[in-house]
Amino acid sequence: MERSDVVILGAGAAGLMAGIEAGRRGRSVTVLDHARNPGEKIRISGGGRCNFTNRLLTRQNAPERFLSRNPRFALSALSRYTPADFIARVEGAGIAWHEKHLGQLFCDGKATQIVQMLVEDLRASGGRLQLETSIESLRRVGEGFVVETSAGPLAAEAVIVATGGKSIPKMGATGLGYEIAKSFDIEIVETRPALVPFTFAEQDLARTAPLAGLARAARVSHGKTRFDEDLLFTHRGLSGPAILQISSYWREGDAITIDLMPEGDIAALLAAQRSEAGKQALHNALARHVPEKLAQFVVAEAGLTGRLADQSNKALARLAEQMHRWQVRPVGSEGYRTAEVTLGGVATDELDAKTMEARRVPGLYFIGEVVDVTGWLGGYNFQWAWASGWAAGQAA
């Protein structure tokens, strides 16, 4: 039977990182994956340019930017392996990058540069990458483990589970990591799609269908949580960064509130227009400030007709309510098919925050998306993958 000091299940961001770090410590490492190529979610991320970290992540803001039953769990790993650490690694590999808004960092070139960097670092550390190998089961044998694979059994002193979540199954995502955890009686926090577009009921779609394809800066709120980013109307509901962000906080049956014009008070602007544009139809007057289709939609939703001059202050207040506090109750989401990440996962109570080792199963580690740690959109989830992988690689 083949043997490795450390076997890593999953050749994604977290798994490759863990393999590199364990290998650099002199451990013999095998990274297994059923896919044909490593790092497939890295390859498709950020429109093919990989939003590989977020420069604005700090120890102070991390608890609010990561969702978990214990939002402070991630602090240990994130504090010891920071965005600056990964930026230094990227620059050391000669990969050019740029910053977009809100601290998001992307490759100037293709995301495959990040994959290539990680694979080369793994090989340089002595690690072995074994692809197109299905993982059938994991069991404890004495002080170590045996991984049953389609290529035969593999013995290991330590196993790191980096199989990801259920998001984007067409990329090969499965629930394997959760099944492994359950087989060792490790608790799983309920999983659900996150960073995912919303879908509308048919009656709501009938009203918003003319807006499909329209993108707009908006403020989207759910309870006390809000995001000021772009929103996109789709043929099925709503998408765009603001919607993906709020989707992690939303639950079925909940309403969200959308300000379609956060940059101004539409009632005051229209009241000021009455004297010189009073003869204009209300939707035409409104179209001076927002796209025409959106103006028509908001006026119809407010139940108003006629000229601007005919509108009372009360009517304009009703229009403003529709514009600035549009209440939306999605019927659902696009699900794991398009979700960028999976919310929930291996309960953090079960893991050591410093090493990511299962408290009750020495030698077994869980890292990355399979853990109940989910970041905001914008590079946070990759930084968690790098940090948690780094932490496990120092210990396994």
N, C-alpha and C positions, 0 to 999 in steps of 0.2 A: 504494500500500500504506500502510495506517495505521501510525503509528509512536508508540512511547512510550519514554521513557528506561528505564523499568523495567516489565516485565510480571511479574505475580505469578500463579502457577498455584495456585488454591485460595483460596476466601473463607471459610476457617475462622478459628480463633483466631490462629494464627501468621501466616497470610497477610494478614489485615486489619491486624494490628499492624505488619507490615513495610511495608504500603502507607501507613499513616498516617505512619510515621517517614520513609520515603523522600520522601513528599509534603511534609512539613514542611521538608525540606532543599531544596525547590524543584525536585525531580525530577518530570517528568510520569509518572504512574503509572496503569496499567490492571490491575485485579484481575479475573481470569477464573474462572468456575466453571460446571460443567455443571448445578448444582442450580437450583431455582426460587428458593430463598431462601438468604441467606448465614448462616453460623454455625449450621448445624443441630445439630451435636454440642454446641454451647454451649446451645442451646435445650432439649435433652432432659437435660442433665447435672444432677446433684444433685437428682433428682426434680423437675426443672423450676425449680429455684432457683439453679443453677450454683454449684458449689463452686469459686470462681474462683481461689483461691490457698490457701497454707498459711502461717500466721503463724510457725510453728516452724522453717521452713526457714532454715538458716544455711550459710555457707561451710564450717563445720566438719562438719556432718552431711550435706551434699549428696552426697558420694561414696557413702555407705551407703544413701541414699534414692533413688538413680537407678541403674538397671541399664544397663550398657553394657560393651563390650569394653574401653573406657577410661573408667571411672567419673569421672575427674577432668576429662574433656573439657568437661563442662557448666559447670564452675566459672567460667570467664571470663564467659560471658553471664549466668549466674545472679547473679554478684557485682556486675555493672554495672547490672542491672535486677532489683531485689529485690521481694519481696512488698510492702514498704512503698511502693515506687514505684507498683505497680498499685493498692494501696488508695487512695493519694492521687488517682489518676485516677478511680476509682470514686466517691470522695467528691466530687471536683470536678464530677462529672456529677449529683450529687444523688441517688445510688443508696444507699439504706439497706441495711445488712448486719448480720449477726450471726455470732458464733463458736460453733461446736459443739465437740465434744470433739476433742482432739488437734490443735488449731490450725486446724481446717478452717473457712474463711469462706464464707458463703452470702449471697445476696441475701435481703432480707426479702420482696421481691416476686418477680416472675417473672424467669427467666433471660434473657428477651427484652430486658430492660433493658440487659444487657451487650452484646448484639448491636446494639441501637439506638445505644448509646454509640459503639461501634466504627465503625459505618456512618456516623454523623454526623461523627465525627472524620476519617474517610477523605475524606468530601466536603468538609469544611472545609479539609483540607490540599490540595485540588485533585485528589485521586485520583478515578478513574472505576471504577465497579463494573459489570461486564458479566456477567450471569447467563444461565443456560440456553444456554451456549455450550460445546460439547464441544471438548476439546483433542485434536487428532489426532496431532500430532508436533511435535518441537522439533529444529531443526538449526542448526548454526553456519554463518553467512554472513559472511565477512570478519572484522571485529573484533566483530561483534555476533551476533544470533540472529534466526531467523524462527520464529514459533509458527504452525503451521497449525491453524486452528479451523473449526468448522462455520459460522462467520460470515465466513470468509475469513482470509488471512494477516495477521499482525501482526508488525512488526519492532521489535526492542528492543536497546538497548545491554547491558542486564543482565536476567537472568531469575532469579526466585526461585521455587523449587519448594516449595510448601506444600500438597501434595495429600493429606497424611495417610497413614495406613496402610490395612490391610485390614479393620480392625474395624468391625462393624455395617454390612455391605454394604447393608442395606435403607435406610440413610441416604445411600447413594450412594458408599460407600467402594470404591475400586478399587486396583489395584497400579500405577497409572500412574507415580507418582514413582519406583518401583524400575525400571520399564522405561526411563524417561528416563535414570536413572543408568547403567544397563547400556549404553545406546546411546552413552554417552561413556566406556565402559570404566571406570566407577567401581564399586568393590567394594561388594557388598551382604552384610551379615551376615545369616545365615539368620533368616527371620522366623517368628514363631509367635504365637498368641493369648496375651494377658496380661490380668491382672485379670479372670479368667473363672471361672465355676462349674465344679466337677468333676462327672463322671458316673461311676456305678458299674456293675459287671458285674451281670447279672441275679441271680446268687446272693446278692450283697451287698444289692441292692435289696430282695430278698424279706425280708431281716431288718430293714432300716431303713425300709421303706414306712410302717409305723404312725407313724413320727416325722415324716412330711412336714408342713411348716408350723411345726414347733417351732423357735423361736429361743432361743439361749442364749449367754451370755458364755463364751468358751473361750480356751485357749492352744493355738495351732496351730504346730507346728514342722516344719522340714525341715532336717536337718543342724544347723548352728549358728544358723540364722535362725528367729526365732519372732515371732509377732504375738499380742497379747492384745486381741481384739475379738470382736464377735458372730459367731456361726456359725448357719446356717440349714439345716435338713434339707429337702430338696426331693423331689419325686416321681422325680427322675432322679439324685440324689446329694446334693451339699453346695454351699451358696452362703453368702452373708453376707460382710461385710468381711474377716474373718480368712482365709477361704478365698480370696477374690479376691487378697488380698495375697500369700499363700503360693504361689498359682498361678504367679506370675512366676518363682519359683525352681524349681518342680517340673518334672520331665521324665517322659515315659512310662516306666512300669515302676517308678518311685520310690514309696516309701511315705512317708506323713506321719504324725506323732504328734499326737494331740489330747488335751488335758486338758479334760475336760467339766465339771470343778469346780475351777478354779484357786484359788478362794478358801478352800479348806479341805482337810484330810486326812480322807477319808471313812472310812478304816479306824479311825482314832482316834475319830471321832464315833460310829460304830456300836458300837465296843467300849464306849464310855461309856454307850450306851443299853441295853446288855444287861440291867442290873439292873432297870430300870423298864419296859422295853418288849420283854423277851425273848420274850414269847408272840406277838408280831406276826410275820406272814410277812416274810421278808427284804425283798421288794420294797416292802412297805408301810412298813417301817422306813426304807428308803432314800428313800421318797417324801416323808419329812419335809424332805429337803434338796434334792431335785431334782424336776422334774415327774414325775408318775406313769408316763407312757409311757416316759420316759427311764429311770426306775428299773427298770421291767420289762425293758427292752432290755438294760441293763447286767448285771442279774442273770442273764438268759438267756445273754448272751455269756460270762459268767464260768462258766457251767455249774453254777450253784448252785440249790438248792431248800431248802424248809423254813423253820423259824422262825429269828429272829435268835439266840435262845439256843442253837440247834444249831450255830452257825457257829464254827469254831475260828479262832484268830488267823491261821492259814495261809489259811483260806478267805476271811477278810476282806482279807488281803493280796492274794489273787487278784482279789477284787472291786475293790480299790483300783487294781490294775494296769490293769484294764479301764476304770475311771473316769478315771484320771489319765494313762494312757499307752496310749490306744486307738490301735492301729496300723491305718491305712487305706491301701489301695493302689487309688487311682482307676484306672478303665480308660481314662479320657480326660477331655476337657473339652468344654464346650459349643461351643468353637471360635469363629471370627470372628463368628458370628451374634450372640453376646451379649458378646464380649470388649470391654472398655472401651478398650483400646489394643492396639497391635501391638509386640511385642518384636522387637529387631533393626532392620535397615534400613540406610541409607547409612552405610558405615563411617566412623567419626570420623577415622581416619588420613587420609582423603581430603579432609578439610575443615580450614579455618583456624578455630581455636576462637574467635578474636576477632570474625571477620566472617561466618563460616559459608560462605565462598566455597570452591568446589572448587579444590584446590591446582593441579590440572593443566588446569583449564578456566576461565580468567579470565572473570569476568562471570556465572558460573553459581553459584547459591547453593541450599542445602538447609536447611530449617528445620522445627521442630516434630516431629510424630510420624513423619515419613518418615525421620528420622535415628535411628541406633542409640543412642538415649537414651530410657529409659522410667522414669517415676517411680512412686513408691508411690501407692496410692489416697489421696485426700484433698486434692486441689488441686495436687499436685506437677506433674502433666502439663500443666495449664493454665499454671502458672508457667513451665515450660520453653517452652511456646508463646509466651507474652508475651516472655520474655527472648531467645529465639533470633530471634524476629521483630524485636524491637527492634534486636538486634545487626546483622542483615542490612540493616535499614532505614537504619542509620547509614552503611553502606558502599556499597550498590548504586547 
